Amino acid sequence: MQFLKTLVIIMLAVVFVVFAYNNWQAVTVDLWGGLQLVTKLPVLLALTFLAGFLPLWAYHRTASWRMKRRIATLEANQMRAAAAASAAPAAVPVQAAPPPPPAIMTNEQEPESALRSV
């Protein structure tokens, strides 16, 4: 799997380098207040990509870190509960009484709701 990931990254880098070589020309970007930015097209595209990628990557890393902490906390609590259960004497579980069987209705005994709908 790591090989495929590396291969895809290398392919994307090669495509970007070829694109940059073929499109190395100056572009003017009009900013606020009459300011203008003159830069090369591949640099502008790389900055645009990073502006979209970095916030989502930071959110993903934060969420991943938070989930790892949550899993570690749950595992620690489970270990503590297992240790406490093995240290305590075994208690006999109390069984609840089974629920009563459902009432059997015959054709002569219809519920009132059926009679009202007629």
C-alpha positions, 0 to 999 in steps of 0.5 A: 500500500505504501508503494502505491501511495509513493507511486501516486505522489511521484506521478502527481509531482511529475505532472506538476513539473511538466505543467510548470515547465510548459506554462512558465509565464507571468500572470497578473492578479488584481488584489484589493485597493489597486494592488497587483501581484505579478507571479508565475502561473505554476507558483500561483496554482501551488499557492492556491492548492496549499490554501485549500489543502492545509486547512483540511489537512489540519482539521483531519490531523486534529480529528485523528488526534482527538479520536486516538486520545478517545480510544486510549481513554476507553481502553484504559477504562476497560482495563481498569474495569477488567482488573476491578472485576477480577479482583472482586469476588464473583457474585451470583447474577439474579435472574429476572422473572420471564415476561408473561405470555401474550394473551390469545384472542379468539374471533369472538373477542375483538379489540374495541379499536377494531369495532370502532373502525367499522 
